[in-house]
Amino acid sequence: MKEYIEKHTDHAVKLIHPERGRKDDLILLAEKNARSFAQQNRVRWMADEKKPEEALEELAKAWGMKNPLKRLECFDISHLSGTETVGSMSVFYKGKPKKTDYRMFRIKTVQEGEIDDFKAMAEVLRRRLNYLPKDPPKGYVIKKAKKKQWDFIEKKIKELSLSSYEADIKQFYIVEKGKDIVGFCRIHPLEEKVHEVSSLWVDEKERGKKLGNFLIKKLTSVSKQSRLYLDTRRELAGYFTRLGFEEIRQPHKAQVAKIKKIGKTCSLDPNYEIVFMAYQKKKKDTSFESKPDLMVIDGGKGQLSAAHSVLFEKGLAEDIRMISLAKKQEEVFVPGKSDPINLRNDSEASYLLQRLRDEAHRFAIELNRKSRLKTMTKSKLDEIPGVGPKMRKRLLSHFGSVEAIKGASLEQLTPVCGEILAKKLKE
């Protein structure tokens, strides 16, 4: 060992073997660090050695799935005696870790000191599934309107007094039920780069199925503009707010020109008050918008039951497969069955699930540790408006502690931070 190290470092070394005291503690710490490093890299090393295709085929076969599995997600909850509760999502794509798609969740529904992994897991899954693009109800299709459908759209626009301002069939998207049009909406260019959403209509018989929501979301996704505008009546503003639009106090000049041109005016009557709104496109989260082929819950039957209820709640129980992986015997449970499924612990499929679970566990612990460190280093000074990192450092350097700052007089504080901030500190 001595010769090997000297050869690679080009200088003499001395090896010692402590049996007690500080140096022995350092040896133990080094070993602990090495084990931690090995554990963190275990997933990558094992993935290099194994053939993920075999594992994915075996997993699909275990559930009688025809299509191969590609995207696997695993969820874990971590806390320290009910404090700093966090959740994690690890992602494997085609059998290998896709770390850019990992996500962390700071739990909001579980109170400090409360231990409720079921509740925390349900929150994580709701927040994750909220981002999945939703499809219209079965039997309904959203697509671009065709020329042959213009007569119906034009007639309906005139019948309901919808804005037909410079209407063009190319601007419209429709909802079809069989061969019937039961809804439509359009993107209308007010100027070259100023587009608005308008002429939203849904058949009264089809209300309650959120077809309008699907139409608006379709338009916001297909539009090439980063910002979309609309004008609506005050009583409908809340509806569009829920779809991501925000009220704007200063409307675009093109919006105002359009209103004037079609002869409408903003009345003081609240029943006819026009509200101008805008939708700002946000950067897509490709991880959350990707649909998983399999969701894995870290835990046993209880955790699986709580998690699967969220799939039912979101109407996705038939679209997304879910299992849980219990730690003790590495048993795999599926919803609705009390016994684990027949999957050998030493199979490629089992190893793949274990690696996925280990990554979620490691990621959750990492976030939990960071959260604890942040809490430990947080100061009462951070809660005072006007005290940033530099001022906090200056105050602590001058007075020595938060208690000393608290006990300082206004005259003592003023030279350090100024009269205005000194008064805030005293308050």
N, C-alpha and C positions, 0 to 999 in steps of 0.2 A: 504494500500500500504506500509506504514511504517513498520507494523508488518510483512508483507510478506517478505520484503527485509531483515529485521533484522534476520528473521528465516533462510534465505538462505545464509547469509554472516557472521553470528555469531559476529556481532558488531553493535553498535548503529549507526543509520543514521538519518539525518535531511533532510526533504523535504522542498524545497522552491519553490515559484511560482513567478518568476520575471515578471514584466510587462513592463520594459523598460531597456535600456542600454545593456552592454556587455553580461550579463547573459541571457537576453531575446534573444539576437542574437544567443547564444549557443543553446538555446532550439530550435530555428528555424532551425539551422544547423543540429541538431540531427534528427529532423523530416525529413528534406530533405534527409539525409543519409539513414534513415530507409525506406523512399519511394523508393529511388534508389535501395537499397538492395532487397526490395520486387519486384520491376520491373524486376531486373535481375534474380530472382528466380521464377518469375511468370510462365515461361514456364515449369520448372520442376514440380512445385506444381500442375499446371493444368494437366500436362501429367499424374501425379499420380492419379488424380481424374477421368479422362476421360478414355473411352475405345477406344484406337486408331484403333482397328480392324473395329469398326463401322464407324468411320470417313473415313478410307481408302476405305471401301466398298462403302460408299456414294459418295466419289469422283469419283471412277471408274465408278459407275452407271451414274453419271452426264454426262460423255462423252461416254457412251455406250461401255466401255472397258471390254473385256472378262477376261483378266488377272488382278489379284490384284496389286495395286500399292505398291511398297516397298520403293524405294529410292526417296526422294523428296529433291530438292535443291532450295534455294532462294537466290537472288542476290540483293544487295543494294549498293548505292553510297552515300558517305558522304564527305562534304567539309565545309570549313569555309570561306564564301564569295569568293569562287574560289581558296582558298589556301589549301594546304595539302589534295588534292583530293585522296580518297582511295575507294576501293571496298571490299565487303565481300561476302562470300558464307557460308550459314548455311545449315546443312544437317540433315534431319530426316530419320531414317530407321525404318520401321514398326511402324511409328507413334511416335517415341521417338527421342529426340536429340542425334546425334552421334557426340560429340564435337571433337573427334580425327580427324574427316574428315572436320572440318571447315577450310576455307582457307582465307587468306587476300591478297589483290592486291594493290600495290602502282602504281597509274596511271601514265603512261609515255607519252601518246599521248595528254593530255590536258595541255596546258601551264599554268604557275603560274599566277593566277588572272583571268583566263578564266573559265567561268561557262558553261559547256556543258555536262549534265548528259547523254544525248544520246550517245555521242562519248565515254564517260568513260565506259558506260555499254557495248557498242560494244567491246571495248578493253578487258574488263573482260571476256566476253563470248568467244571471240576468244582464249584468253590465256587458259581458262578452257577447251574448246573443242579440242584444239590442242593435248591434252594428251590422248584423247579417242582412243583406238585401232581401226584402220580402217579395214574394210573388203574389199576384192577385188571386182571389179565391178560385177554386177549381171550376172550369167551365167559362172563365173570363180571360180574354186576351187583350193586351194593349199593343197597338201597332200604329204605324203611320197611316193617315187617311189616303184614300185613292180618289181619282177623279169622279168615278161613278157614284161616290158617296157625298159629293158636294151638294147636290140638290137637297138631300135630307138635312145636312148641317146648316145650309143657308136658310131653309124653311124654319128650322128650330131656333136659329138665332133671331130671326124676325119675330117669331111667335112669342119668344120670351124677352124681347127687347134687350138682348145681349149686345155688347159692343161689336159692330160689324165693320169697324173702322179699318179700311184697307185690308179686308180679309182675303186670304189666299189658301186654297186647299193644301198647298205644300207646307203650311205652317202648323197644320193640325195633327194631333194624335188622338186616336179613338179607343174606346173600350168596347169590345165586341162580345156578345153572348150569343153563341151560335152564329147566325147571320144578321142579328139585330145590333144596331148601335145603341148602347145604353149610357154612353158618356163621351165627352170630348173636351179638349182644351188645346191651346195653341201657344207658340212662341212667336211674338210679333216684333220685328225690328223697327223701333222708332227712329233710330239712326243706324249708321253702319256698325257701331260697336255698343249700341244701347238697345237691349232687347227686353221685352216685357212678357209676362205670363198673363193671358187674358182669355175671355170667353169660356170659362169653366162651366160645364153643365153635366149633371147626372140625372138620369131618369128617376122620378119620384118613387117608383116601385122598387128601385135598386138601392135606395138610401139605407145606410147602416152597415154597408159592406166595405166602407172606406175606399170606394173606387176613386173618389176625388183625390184622396191622399196618394194613391198609386199613380194617378195621372200627373200630379204635381211633381212627385219624386222622379218620374220618368223624364219629364221635361228638364228638371234641374240637372239630371245626369247626362242627357244627350246634348245639352247646350254647350257650345264652345266658349261662351262668355264666362268670365269669372264672377260676374255680378248680374243678377236678373232683377227686374223691377216689376211692380204691379200696383194698381190702385184698386181700392175696394171700399165698401161701406164700413162705417165704424163698427157695426154689430158683427161683421165677419173678420175683423182684425185679429181676434183671439184665435180663430181657426188657422189662419195663415202663420201666426206666431208659432203655433205648435208644429208647423211644418218647416220651421227654420227661417222664416222671414222676420225682419225687424222693421219697426216703424221709423221712417226718416222725417225729420222736421223740415229739412230743406230738400224738396223734391228736385229731380233732375229737370233741367229746362225742357228736355224733350217730352217729359211726362206732362208738364204744365201746358206745353204747346198742343199736345194731343187732346187734353181735356177741353181746352178752348175751342179747338177745331170741331169737335163733335158736339159742342154746344152745352156741355155740362159746367156747372159752377159749384164751388164749395158752399153749401148752405149752412146757416147757423142751426138749422133743425137737425138734432142728433140722429134722426132717422135717415137723413140724406147727407150726412157729413162724409166727405171723401178722405180716406186715409192713404197716404203714399208709403209704400213698403219696398224693401230690397232684400234679396237673398245673396249672401256672400259665400261662394264656394270655398270649402275648406280642403286642405290636403287629405287625400284618401288614406285611410289606414288599411293597407293591403292585407295585414295580418287579420284584423277583425272582420274584414269584408270577405275573407276566404272561408268557404264552408268546409268544416271538418268532415272527414269520412268516419272518424271514430273519436269519441271523447272518453278519456280515462279519468276516473276519480280516484284519488289516493285515499283509500279507506275500505271499510267493509260494507255490509248490506245497508246499514243505517245511513251512511254518507251517500250511497248510491240512490236510495229511496228519495232522500231530500233533493238530490241533484236532478233525478229523473222527473220529479214533479215540476221542475222549472221548464223542462222540455215540453211537458204537457201544457203548461201555462202559456208558452209561446207558440203552441201549435206545431211543434217540430218533432214530436215523439216518433212519428213515422218516417221522418226524413233523415234523422241523425242517429247513428248507433251510439250506445253508451254502455260502459262497463266500469267496474271498480276493481282495484287491485289491493288486496289486504296484505299488510306487511309480514305477518307472522309466517304463514305458510306459502306466501306468494300466490294465494288463491284468487281466481278470477270469477267475479259474480256478474250476472246479467239481470236486468229488471224482471221481476215477476217469478223468479226461481230462488228457492231457499238454499239449494245446493250449488257449489261452484261448478263451472263447466269443465269438461274433460280436456284440460290442456296441461301437458306434462311440464313440470317445473324446469326440466333441463332441455326443453325444446327451444328452437330458434325464436319462435313467436313469444315465448315466455321471457326470454332474455331481452328481446326488443322492448316489451312492456316494462320490464324492470329498469332498463336504461332510461326510458321515457319518464318513468316515475322518479327515478333518482335525480334527473335533471330538474324536474319541478320542485322536488324537495330541497335540492341545493339552492335553487334560485329563490325560493321562499325564505329560507334561512338567511341568505345573503341580504335580502331586503329587510328582514326583521332586524338583523344586526345593524344595518345602516340607520334604520328608523330609531333604534335604541340610542345609538351614538348621537344622532341629531337631537333627541330629547335631552340626553345628558349634558350636551354642550349649550343648550338653549338657556338664555338669560332672561330675567324679568325685564331687562332693558329693551329686549327685542319687541316688547309689546307697546312701547312708547313711540308714537308718531314723531318722526324727525331724528330718531336715534338709529343711525346706520352702523355698519361694521367699523368704520373709522372712528366715529364718535364714541361708540361703545368701548373701543380699545383705548382711546384717549382718557375716558372717564375712569376705567378700571386701572390704567397705569398711574393716574394721578391719585385716586382715592384708595386703591388696593382691593376693594371688594364692593359687592352690591349693597351690603349692609352699611358700609361706610358712606356710600353715596346717599343712601336713604337718610342717614343721620346728619348729613352735611347741611349747612344753612344756605339760604338763597345767596348770601354774600360770598360764600365759599364756592358755590357752583357757577355763578355768573362768569368769572374770569376764564373758566375752563370751556364752557359751552354756550355762553351768551345768555342774555337776560330772558328771552322768550322761551328757550329750551329749558332753562333753569326753573322757570315757573311750572312748566309741564312736568318736569322731574319731581318737583315738590308735590304737585297734585297727585 
